[in-house]
Amino acid sequence: MTVDIKIIRAGQMYRYYLRQTVVGDGRRPARTPLRAGLEQAGVPVGRWMGRGLAALGLAPGEEVTEAQLRDLFGERGRHPCADRIETDLLAQGDSPKQAFKAGAIGRRVTVTGVDFVFRPQPTIYLLWALGDEETRLVIEAAHERAIVRVLEDEVAVIRYGTDGIYRVRPPGGLVAARFRHYKARSGRPLLHDHLLLSVKGQRLDGKWGSIHTTALHENTVAASALYNELVAAEVCEALGLATEPRIATPGRRPVMEIAGVPHELIRWTSRRSDQIAACLAELEHEYVTAVDDDGEPRFLPVVSERARAKLNQVAARKTRPPTQSARPLAQLRVWWKASAILTSGVAADVITSLIEHARAAAAAIRARVAAVVDVALAAVDVTATVLDPMVRTRCGGAHRRRPAPLHRVEPTGWKWTPSTGVGSRIHGAFLLDLGSGQGETHRLHRPHLGPLTAPRSNGAHHSRASAAPMRAPPTEWSASDGRTTAPVRTGRTVTVRVDAAAAVRVRARPRAVQRCIDNLIGNAVKFSPADTPVTVVTVETASRRLSVRDRGPGIPPGEELAVFDRLHRGPGTQATPGSGLGLAIVHDLVTADGGSVFARTADGGGAVVGFALPPHAPPPRARRTRPRPR
């Protein structure tokens, strides 16, 4: 996560922030003015930012003074220029009480602000550190704009009314002091901003209220994901770069990084992370083996997530190195480049021309992706990840702690048209019988909103026992098309074979069948080499099965059922683009109509994935009974 959050209380502004944080995480000597301390630390002066500055008589980009920080954050939320206001009013003859009241903005508070730390992704701040001056300025500008967009437009809310029951976006904007730092404690490059956000904000009626700090904490993960997306999008567009998925931690989902920046450079900057990880392992061992005076375990034998977070903070403090000597940014950039050439293991020509190397990688990705990526199917899968209602209705807020999606596709101007693609050619042979008066279902039903992993039955064909079959209009599979060859939206040619002597009547939702076919085709195209065929469909009259075969790596033994789990990634497929939801959606839609799905390794290589639907049986006619005579 690239965004950290910490509460600021009135006393902490004096004890910690004014002495250490704002001066490059060092230590400002006593009786040293703030500006002099910043110059000694080699970091720029703080700047005001936010749309709420106009109400306080300040302007974005103005220098932050020590007196302003003391008044706004140290004196329980007073006006940044409270000292000047009181002095002017006292000179005009006002009483001290009136002058003090005039310097207040709303009620006095104990929690005066929030310290947000924003830092770009590693590959972006490596380009900032090792690239040219133009690259540095573009990244810094994208970094600043993303911070304002995330906080003011997406995260912060202000409360008013009894017990703060009403919550709205701050109509007058926010007030924050930004302090930029250039390096980590290890001396390696780490562009990050400490954003001291005031909890004061104007309500709709013009009065001053408080920003809801609980909402800030709850949305930190979402804010981090949005910030990463905004920065990466602007940097890629301005510099001609592209992103690619990378596995940062084994066993976890990939993260999106700038293509062309070697991973060895990220390892070069993460020396501090390795030290914290080693210390954390020792602390966890001490935690699980600790005993009291009676020899009984003091804690649980397993380290909980909350305990691990606390231990990680302890490990960070124990391994924290002393502050290094201050250097100007220009000298730091020269030293970083020399150090990377000598110690990172990356070729010197790659480091000296890192931005050109990244642009070449982006051009190669665009040329490769343009021919194989189906943007429409990707938009459907990613939308299912982001907008899954189960996350909001069943998890009770836990969605804010879930891993953020790798990327977000905004299909602006794109409309789902079932009449395009091979799936529609197959679906075109499905003759709808809506005589029963049942309409077509357009929304995902309850069985689709199940847990991330559900128990599977033993066997190649399986369905969830808990998902009751849903009533769906009957659909006919027609064998009149025989054999067809048609291009998919990706440009690939797919062979369609219908092995059925006559139409097969099943009960299924037409839109659901269309979606399942498209997902199976997209999955087959994704895992098949570009020069191999894809046999799209085989409809068997007896078993009413529809299958798709590819010529890809196949399915490892024992993984036949797991491929239908959400977010499942098989061995060797972690770097394959996709959301990991395509086959899971097929499973949920098919089982919702009482069908089953199957997957196996094909004879001669590749995989066969498909589904079977139950036959349509007309409802039994009700027996007419005569009333019994009285």
N, C-alpha and C positions, 0 to 999 in steps of 0.2 A: 504494500500500500504506500502511496506517495504523498499522503496527507496525514499529519499528526495533529492532535488537538489536546490542549491542556487549559484548565481553568486558571484565571488570574484573580487573585484576591488583593485587597487593598495593601496589606502588609507585604505581599510578595513583590510588589513593584519596587519597593525600597531594598529589600533583602537580596533579591535575585536578579530581576530584569534590568534595573538601572546599573547594577554592578557588573553583571556578567553577560546576559543574553544579548542585549543590544550592542555590545562592543565585541562582536565576533566570538561569543561564547568564551571569552577570556575573563580577565579580572581587572576592572578599572581601579587604579590606585585611588586612595582617599584624597578628597579635595581636588580631584582632577575634573575639569569641565567635561561635559558629555562630548562635545565636538572634538576636543583634544584626545579624549579616550578613543574615539572612533578613528581618528587619524593614526594614533599609535597602533591600533589593531589592524590597520590596512583595509578597512571596510568603509563603504560610502555612508553618508549621513542618512538618517531616516527620512521618509517622505510620507506625507499624508495622502490617502487615497479613499475613494468612496463618494457616492452621490449625495451623502448627507452632510458634507462639509459646508455647503452653502448656508445652511441654517445656523451654523456656528461662526460664520464670518471667515472661514478658511477656504483655501482653494487646493485642488489636487496638485500634487507635486511640490507643495511648500515644505520647507525643512521642518522637521519635528524637533522641538526644543525640550530640554529637561524639565522646565517648568510646566509645559503643556502636558507631558507624560505624568508628572506628579499630580496635577490637578484632575486629569481625566481618569487615571487608573489608580492613583495612590490616595486620593482624598474622597473615596467612595462615590465617584461618578460626578464630579463637578465640571463646569465649563472649562475647556482647555485654556482659555484666557481669563479664568476667574480672578487671578491676582490683579491683572490690569483693570478689569471691570470694577472690583472693589476699591482699588486706588482712585479711579476716576470718580466714583460715587461719593467716596469719603471726602474728596477734594471739593465736591459740589455741596457738601453739608449734610448728606444723608447719614442716618444713624448706622452704627456697625451692623446691627441686625438686618436692616434693610439692604445694606451693601452685600452682606453675606448671602442673603436670600436671592439677590439678583444674579449671583454667580452660580446658582444651582440649576441643573437641568433635570427636572423630575425629582423623584424621591431618592434619598441616599440608599445605596446598595452595598452589600458586602462583596459579592462577586461583581467585579468591575469590568471584566473583559474575558476574552478567550484568546489564547495563543495558538494560531494555526501555523503549521510549518508546511509549506508547499515546495516540493522538489520535482523536477521532471524525471522521466524515466532514464535509466543509466545511459542508453545509447544517445539520448538527446543531450544530456549534459556532457557527455564525452565529445560530441561534435562541438558543443559550446566551448569546451576547454582546448581542444586540439585543432579546431577549424580556424578559418580566417576571420577578420573583423566583421565582415558582412554577415556571416553565419552567426556570430555571437549576438549581434544586434537583433537579428530576426528571431532568435530563440528567446531572448530576454523580452522582446515585445509580445510574443505569443504567450509567454509565461505570465506576464502581467495582465493581459486581457483575459486569459482564462481564469485567473483568480477572481477578478471582479465579476465575471459572468457567473461563476459557480456560486459565490457567496450571496450576491445581491439578488440574482434572478432565480436561483434554484434551491437554496438551502435555508437561508435565514427566514424566520417568521417572528412577528411581534405579537404579544398578547395584550388583550384589554378585556374589560368586563369583569364581572364577579368571578374571582378565582381564575382569571385568565382564560375564560371559556372560548373567547373569540381569538382566532389566529389568522393573521393576514401577512402578506409580504410587506416589508417596511416601505410605505409609499414615498417617504422622503429619502430612502437610501440608507446606507451604513456609513460609519466613521471608523477608520482604521489607520494605524501607523505601520508602515512597512519598513523593515530593516533587512537588507540583503547581505548574505554571507556567501563566500566563494569556495570554501574548502571544508572538508571534514576534519575531525580531530587527528586523523592519521596524516594529514597534509595532502591527501589526494583530492582531486577536483570534486566538488559537490555544490552545484548551484542550488541554493534554497533561500526562501524568504520567510522570515518570522513576521507574521501578520498579527499585530496586536489589535484585535477587533473589540471595540467598545460595545457594551451591552445596551447602550442608550440609542434609542431610535424614536422617531416621531410617528405617532399614530395618525389615523385618518382625520381626527379632529384637531390636529396640530399640537397636541400635548405630547410630552415625552414619556415613553414607556420603556419596557425592557425586552430585549431579544430573548427568545425562548432557548436557553442553553441546552435543555434536554433534546430538543429537536436537532440542534447542531451535532450532538454526540450520536444520535440515532442515524443521521444521514452522512456520517463521515465516510463510510465505505462507498456509498453512491457518489458522494462529492469527489472522492479520489478517482473513481472510474470516469466520471464526466470530465474532470480536469485533465486526465491523461488523454482522453479522446480529443478534447479541444486543442491541446497543445500539439499533439501528434498531427492532427489534421491541418492546422495552420502551418506548421513547420514543413510538412510534406508538400503542401501546395506552394509555399513560397520558395522552397529550395529544390523542388523537383525530386523528392525522395518518396519512398514507399515503406510500408511496414510488413513484417512477416511474423508468424508465430514461433516462439522459442520456448523450450522447456527450461524454466529457471530452477525449479525444484523437482527432483524425480518423484513421480507419483502424483503430481498435481497438474492442473490444467496449464497449457502453455500461456505465455504472455506475449503481447504484441510489442515488438521492438523495431527500430529502424534497420532496414536491411542494409547489408554491406559493412556494418560496424562489427568487427570480430568480437566473439564472446570472450576471448582472452583479455581484451581491454577491460571488460566488466570485472573479470576476476582480479585484474590489476588494481582496481579501485576498491575492492571489497575486502581488503586485509582486516579492517576493523570488524566486519561481520564474522570472519573466521575466528577471531579472538573471542567474540561474544559467544559464538556457538560452542567453542571448546569449554569456556567457563560455565555455560548453561548446562552442559552435560554433567559436569562435576556437581553443580548445585542440585540438579535433579536426583543424582545418586544419593547425595546427602539427605535430600528430602524424604525419599522412600525408605531409607535405612535408619532414620532418626528414631530413637527410643527415649522414653521418659525414665524416671528414677526406678520404676518398678520393672523395667525391661519391656514394657508394652510399646508398640508403635505409636508415635506421636501423630502421624498423619496417615492418610489413605495410601495403600500400596501403589496406586496409580496417580500420576500428576494430572490434575484437572487443568482445563484451559485457563481458568482464572489464576490458579497457582503458577502455571507456566508463564503467564504474562508478568506476574510479580517477580518471579525468578529472573526473567529476561531483563527487567529493569535493574535488578541487583547486579546481574552479570555485566550490564552496560556500565554501571558505576564502577565496578571493581576493575574493569579493563580500560577505563578511560585514561588516555595518555595526557601528559601535560600539554598546554598550549604551546605551539611552535612560534618562532619569531615571525613578526608581521612582514609581509612583502606586498608591494603593489600588484595589481592584477596583471599588468603586462609582464612583470618578472615571474609571476606564478605560471602564466601560460607557457613561457619559455622553459621553465623548470619542469613542468608537467610533460611537455613534449620530449625533453631529453630523458626524463626518467622512464617514460613509456617505451622509448626506443631501446633503452638499456635493460629493463627488467620485465617487460610484459611478454616477451617472446613473439611479438608481432613484427613483421618486416618493417624496416624503416621507411620504405617507399609508401607503404600503406598508411602509416601514421602521418607522414608529411602531406599526403594527398588524401586524407580521409574522406572529405566531402565529395571529391571526384569518384572515389571508390564506391561510396554510398549511392551516388547518382547512377553509376553504371549498373549496380545491383538492382536499382529501382527500374531502370529501363528493361533489364532482362525479365524481371517479374511481370511487368506490364505486358510484354510480348508473350509470355507464357500463359498468364492468367486470362488474357483476352480471348484465347482460343478454347479454354476448357471450363471456365467458371460460368455457371448458370445463375445469373444475378437474381432471377425471379425465385428460384427454389431457395437460394441462400436467404433472401428476404423473408420467405415464409418460415424457415427454420429459426432464424434469429429472432423474428417477432414472437414465435412460440416461446423462446427462452425468456425474453424480456417481459412479455405480457401474460405469462402463465397465471391465471387467477388463483391457482392453488397456493401460490406463494403468499398472497395477501390474505386469503380467507382461512387457510388452515394453519399457517405457521405463526400467526399472531405477532408479526413484527420481526420474525427471524429472517425475513428476506433481506433485511438491511445488512445481515452478517454473512450472507451467502456470497460465494465468489462472483465477481462481476463478469458479464459476458466479455469475450475477447474483443468483439467489435460490434458496432451497431449499424445496421443498414437502414437508411431512411429512403424508402422507395417513393420519392417525390415524383408525382406524375405517373407512377406505375399502377396499373390496375390488374387484379387477378382476372384472367380471361380463360375459362375452362375450354374454350374452343381452339386453343393452340397447343402444339406439342403432340408427341406420340401418345401420351396419356389420353388426350381427347380423341385421338383416332380410335383407340381401343374403346374408350367410353362411348364413342359415337355408335358403337354396335350394341349398346345397352339400351333396350327399349323400356321406357318407364311405363309403369301401369299405376296410375294415380286414381283409379276408379274408386278405391276405398276411401278417398277423401283425405288421406294423410298427406300433409305437405312435406316438402323437402326440408331437412334439418340444416341450418346454417351455422350453428354454434357448437362448440365442443361440449359434450355431455359429461356427467359426473364421473364415469369410469376413466375418462382422459385425465382427470385431475387427481390421480392417485399419487402415492408416495414415489420418491425418486427411484427406488428399487422395490419390486414386489416379488413375493415367492412365486417361483415357476413350478409347474407340475413336471413330473418325471416323464420324459419322452420328447421326441422331435417336434410333435404338435402340442401346443400348450395354450392355455388361456387362463385368465384370472378367475378363480372361483368366486371371488367377491364381487365381480362385475356382472351384474344381472344383464342378460340380453335386452337390448332396447328395441322397441317397435320401430320398424323402418319400412318404407314403401318397397314393394317387390320390384326387382330389377331383372331383366333378361340379358343373358349373354348370348350373342348371336355368332354363329360360325360362318356367316356368309362372306366375311372378308377373306378367309383362307390365309394367305401369306402376303405380308406387306413389308416394304422397307421404307422407312421415313426418317428424316433428320430430327434430332432433338434440338432444343433451343440453344444448346452449346455448340452446334455445328456437327456433332457426331452422328453417324448413321447407325440406326438400330433396326434389327430385323424383328418383325412381329409375326408370330406363327400362332394360328388358332387351330387347335386339334379338337374339334367338336363337330359332330355330325348335324346337330340341330341346336336351337337356342336352349339355354339352360336357365331356368327361372329360379332365382334366389331372392332372399329378403335382405336388402342392404340399402343404405342411404347413397344415392348417386354421387353427391358431393364428397362423401367420405371415401367412396371407391376411387373417385378421380384423384383425390389427394394421396391415397395409398399408392396408386400406380405411379404418380409423379415422383413420390419419395423413393420408391424402389428403383425407378429409372435413374434418378439423380445419384443414388447410392452406387449403382452399378457403373455409371459413367465415371464417378469419382475414383473408383478403385481399379478401373481397367486401363491398361496402357492405350496410348492414342491410336496405335495401329492394329488393335484387336477388335473383333466384333462383339456386340452385345445382343444376345437373344432375349427379347423383351418379355414375351408372354407365351405361355402355353395354357390353354383352357381345356380341362379334361371334363368330359360330360359326367362320368361316374362320380368322381370325387369333388367336382366343382372347385378345382384348384387353379390359381393364377400364379405363375412363377416367373422370375427374372434371373437370367444367368449372365454372369460376367466372366472375363478371362483374367481376373486379378489374382492376388496372392492366396485367395481362398480363406477358409475359416479354420483356425487351429482346433485340434481335438479338444472337446470339453467346453468350447466357446459357443456352441450352436444356440444355446438358450440365452447366454449373456449378451449377445449382440443386440437384443431387443430391450436391454436396460437403458435408461436415460443416462447420457453423458458417458456411455461405455466407450473405451478405447482399447482395441486389441493390441497385442505385441507388434511393435514396428509401425503403428499407425498414429502415434501421438502427434506427429507433425503434419498429418493430413488435414487440410482445411475442412471446416464444418463444425456444426454445433453439437453433434452427438445426439440429436433428437429425432432424426429422420425415421429410423426403424422403430423407435419407441412410440412415435405417433402412429405408425402403421399398426403396431400391436394394439394400442388403446382403441383406435377406431374400429378395427376388425372385431376385437373381442366385445366391443360395445354392441355389435350387431349379432353376437352369438357365434362368431367364427373363430378361427385359430390361425396362427402363423407358424412358419417353419423355416429353417435354414440348415444347409448342409454344404459340404464340399463336393463340387461336381466331379464327375469322372473326366479325367484329362486335364484337371486344373480349373481354378476359378471357384465361384460360389453360386449356389442356387438359393434364392430367397423369395418367399412368396406367402400367400395366404389362401385359406379355404373358407368359403361361406356356406351357411346352411341352406338347404333347398327351401323354396317358398311353399308352404303348406297352407291352403285356405283354411280359415277358422271353421271349426265344426259347426254344423247347423244346429241351432237350438231345437230341442225336441218340444213339440207342441203337446201340451197336456190339457185335457179337459178338466174343468173345475168339478170337484167332487160334489155330488148332490147333498144338500143338507137334509 
